[in-house]
Amino acid sequence: MEIPEHHIYMSLLKNLFQKGLARNQDFNHPTDAERLSSGLCAATEEIKLFMHKPWILECNKTVLQLEMEKCGERFKTDMEEVDPQNWCNLTHFIGEYHFFSACTEDNAVKIGCFWPNPVVEHYIIRIHKQFFSNCTLKSAVWGDPSEDTLIILILVPVFLTLTMVALVVWCSKRSDILA
């Protein structure tokens, strides 16, 4: 059963008024009554703003860590079905990884945390170390080329440049004949 918004509004206003009466028992001075009245007006405005603003949660890192553990446990269970030899081939577990990533994002947002954030990143790194630490590709070790290769790579552009310069000079001297 849903409670109408105006009932919630009136209940909050009643609670604020009762709290104001409890704090200001003596209404002999008009200033006290005026302060309570202006306080209630301000509270009314705050309640109106509260009712029309989306609820903003504060990030609770402890709850976030627990939710990341749940996402991780599901991912670990899913990865048990994948042959460990295929853990480095993303095509074999792309669905499981997508679910894990979506789970971390959805839970972080649901709890009121940004995604990614340091807690989530730390947990994802732990998962990567557990499952994908042996997946780095061996990079090729580059060595210096042999002397013969170096000489060819240096001399060809030099001779090509000298040939082009000589051709331009020769053509400019013969421009009267070619034109």
N, C-alpha and C positions, 0 to 999 in steps of 0.2 A: 504494500500500500504506500503510495507516494504522498508525502505531506506537501500541500500547496506552499509556494514560496512565501506568500504573505503571512502564513502561520509561523514559519521559521523566522521571518523578519520581526513579527510581533513578539515572539518568544525571546529573541535576542534583546529587543528593546526593553521588555519587561525585566529581564535579568539585569540589564545595565541600570535601569531605574531603581531596582531594589538595592543594588550595590551602592548607588549614589545616596539613597536614603540611609543605608547603614553607616556610611561614612559621615554624612551630614545630618545628625539627629536634631540639631538646633537650627530651626529656620527663622529665628527671631530677626536676623539681619537680612535685609533684602538682597545683599550682595551674595549670600550663600544660595538663596533660591535662584538668583540670576545666574550664578556660576553653574548650578546644577542644570538649569534650563539650557544654557549655552553648551554645557558639556553633552547634554542629551542630543542637542541639534548636531553637534560635531559627530557624536557617536552614530546618529541616524545616517549622516552622510557617509561615514566609514562603512556602515552596514550595507548601504546601497552599493557602494563601490565594491565591497566584498562579494555581494551577491552576483554582481555582473562581471567580475574578473575570473579568469580561470584559476584554479587552485594551483599554487606554485609550491612544490615540495623542495625541501632542503636535502641535499645529497647525504645519505647515510652510508658511509664507507663500509661499516660492518655488515649491514644488510646487503650491500652491493657485493662484497666479497663472498657472502653465502650464496647469492644468486649465481655468481660466476662459477662457484664450485658445482652447483647443480648443472649448469650448462656444460662444464668440463666433464662431469661424470657421464652425462649423456653422450658426449663426443667420444669419451674413452670406450664406452660400451659399443658405440657404432664402429669405432676403429678396430675393435677386437674381431669384427667380421671381415676386415680387409687383411689380406695376406701381408705380413710385414715387409716382404720383398717389394710390394707395390706402394708402400708408404711414400716413396719419393715421386710417384707418378700421380699428379693431382687428378687426372681423369678417373682414377679408381675410387676416389673419395670426395669428389667435388660437392656432392649433395650433402654429405655429412658435415663438411667444412662450412658450407653455406648455412646450414642449420645452426651450427655452433656460433658463427659470426652474427647471424640474425638474433640468436638467443641472447648473446652478450649485449647487443645494441638495444633490443627491446626491453630487457630487464634494466639496463642502465637508465633508459629514458623513463620507464615506469616508476623507478625509485626516485627520480628527480635529479639524476646525474647526467652530465654531458657524456657523450660517447664520441671518440675514445677519451679516456681519462687515465691518469697514472695507475689506478687500481686495475682497470680492465687491461691496459697495456702490459702490466706486470704479469697478470694471469695468462694472457695470450702468449707472452714470451715463454712462460713456464711450459705451456702446452707444446709450443714449437720445439723447445729443447727436449721434451720427453719423446716426441714422435718424429721430429724431422732433423735431429742433430746430425745425422749421417747423410743428409741429402745434398750437401754442398758439392758443387761440381768442381772437379780438379781443374784448375786453370793451367793453361799451357805456360811453360817456362820459356820466356823469350830469351834467346841468346844473340850475340852479335853475328851478323852474316860473315861468310868467309871473305878473305881479301879480294879474291877474284870478283865476287858479286859486288863488293863495295866499289871497286875500280870501275866496273861497268856502269853502276848506278850514278857515279859521279861524272864520268867522262862523256856519256851519251848526252846529257843536257848541256854540258859545256860545248861540245862540238856542234850540237844543234843550234845553240845561240850564236856561235861564231859563224856558222854557215848562213844563218838568217841575216846577220849584220853584213856579211860579204855580199849577199844577194841584193840587199837594199842599196848598198853603195854602188854595186855594178849597174843596177837598174837606173839609179839616179844619174849616173854618168852617161848612160845610153838613152836617156829620156828623149833626146832630140831625134834619135833614129827610130824609136818605138812609136812616137806620136805621129 
